[in-house]
């Protein structure tokens, strides 16, 4: 799983690099008609991606499972919460996810599944890792576009 973990870390770095240097105000500014902000996207990645998939689905953490569905929209960041804290929470949740992955084998069954029977399903830790890499990469691209709309800056992968 080491190559997949390296790929996931590159995507996480891309997420953080895409928003690096933006002010709290800029991180909160919605730039698309749907109204999401960069800090909302990072909070979504923290709660609905890293925490959900690794600590709930893979590890079956009951405290995390209890929070699924009961929390306010992961996209809505409390106005009193500094954007820097949201970024720090993303880093922290990623480190917790890494510990779950390190304690698992790629073919291990999932402990908990959040969707109704008959809908799509991932089957093992390797499937979840690939899903999270894909989702993180997709959202890193969204953040690239949002950043360019905010201040014209581009976070380039290949320079």
C-alpha positions in Angstrom: 0.0 0.0 0.0 3.0 2.3 0.2 2.7 3.6 -3.4 -1.0 4.4 -2.8 -0.2 6.1 0.5 2.4 8.2 -1.3 -0.2 9.1 -3.9 -2.7 10.1 -1.3 -0.1 12.2 0.5 0.7 14.1 -2.8 -3.0 14.8 -3.2 -3.3 16.1 0.4 -0.3 18.3 -0.2 -1.9 19.6 -3.4 -5.1 20.5 -1.4 -3.0 22.4 1.1 -0.8 24.0 -1.5 -3.7 25.2 -3.5 -4.9 27.3 -0.6 -1.5 28.3 0.9 -1.1 32.0 1.5 -4.8 32.9 1.2 -6.2 35.1 3.9 -9.0 34.0 6.2 -11.4 36.2 4.2 -10.3 34.8 0.9 -10.5 31.2 2.1 -14.2 31.9 3.1 -15.2 33.6 -0.1 -17.5 31.6 -2.3 -16.4 31.9 -5.9 -18.9 29.6 -7.6 -22.7 29.8 -7.9 -23.0 26.8 -5.6 -21.6 28.9 -2.8 -18.9 26.6 -1.4 -15.7 28.2 -0.2 -12.1 26.9 -0.1 -12.3 26.4 3.7 -15.6 24.6 3.2 -14.0 22.3 0.7 -11.2 21.5 3.2 -13.7 20.9 6.0 -15.6 18.5 3.6 -12.4 16.7 2.9 -11.7 16.4 6.7 -15.1 15.2 7.8 -16.7 13.6 4.8 -13.7 12.0 3.3 -10.7 11.4 5.6 -12.7 10.9 8.8 -15.7 9.1 7.3 -13.8 6.7 5.1 -11.0 5.7 7.4 -12.1 6.1 10.9 -15.8 5.1 10.3 -15.8 2.8 7.3 -12.4 1.1 7.7 -11.9 1.2 11.5 -15.6 1.2 12.6 -15.0 3.9 15.3 -18.4 4.1 17.1 -17.9 7.8 18.1 -17.3 8.7 14.5 -20.1 6.6 13.2 -22.5 8.3 15.7 -21.5 11.7 14.2 -22.3 10.7 10.6 -25.5 12.2 9.5 -26.0 14.1 12.7 -23.5 16.9 12.0 -24.3 20.1 10.2 -23.2 20.3 6.6 -19.5 19.6 6.4 -19.4 22.4 3.8 -20.5 25.1 6.2 -17.7 26.4 8.4 -18.6 28.1 11.7 -17.8 31.8 11.1 -16.0 31.9 14.5 -13.7 29.1 13.6 -10.4 30.5 12.1 -9.6 29.1 8.7 -6.2 28.1 10.0 -7.9 25.7 12.5 -9.8 24.0 9.6 -6.5 23.5 7.8 -4.9 22.1 11.0 -7.9 19.8 11.5 -7.4 18.4 8.0 -3.8 17.7 8.7 -4.7 16.0 12.0 -7.5 13.9 10.5 -5.1 12.8 7.7 -2.6 11.6 10.4 -5.4 9.7 12.1 -6.4 8.2 8.8 -2.7 7.2 8.1 -2.7 5.3 11.5 -5.8 3.4 10.5 -4.3 2.5 7.1 -1.0 1.4 8.6 -2.9 -0.9 10.9 -4.9 -2.5 8.0 -4.1 -4.7 5.0 -5.3 -3.6 1.6 -7.6 -6.7 1.3 -9.2 -6.3 4.8 -13.0 -6.1 4.9 -14.7 -2.9 5.8 -16.1 -2.7 9.3 -19.0 -0.4 8.6 -20.9 0.7 5.5 -22.9 4.0 5.5 -25.1 3.5 2.5 -28.3 1.4 2.0 -28.0 -2.1 0.6 -28.2 -2.3 -3.2 -26.4 1.0 -3.8 -22.7 1.0 -4.9 -20.3 -0.5 -2.5 -16.5 -0.6 -1.8 -15.3 -3.9 -0.5 -12.0 -3.5 1.2 -9.4 -1.1 2.5 -7.7 -0.9 -0.9 -10.9 0.1 -2.5 -11.4 2.9 0.1 -7.9 4.1 -0.4 -8.4 4.4 -4.2 -11.7 6.1 -3.7 -10.2 8.7 -1.3 -7.3 9.3 -3.6 -9.7 10.0 -6.5 -12.0 12.2 -4.4 -9.1 14.2 -2.9 -7.6 14.7 -6.4 -10.9 15.8 -7.8 -11.3 18.4 -5.0 -7.7 19.5 -5.3 -8.6 20.5 -8.9 -11.7 22.3 -7.6 -9.5 24.2 -5.2 -7.0 25.0 -8.0 -9.8 26.6 -10.0 -11.2 28.5 -7.0 -7.8 29.8 -6.1 -7.3 31.1 -9.7 -10.7 32.9 -9.5 -9.8 34.4 -6.1 -6.3 35.9 -6.8 -5.1 34.5 -10.1 -2.5 32.2 -8.5 -2.0 28.7 -9.7 -0.5 25.9 -7.7 1.5 24.0 -10.3 2.2 20.3 -9.8 5.0 20.3 -12.5 7.1 23.3 -12.7 
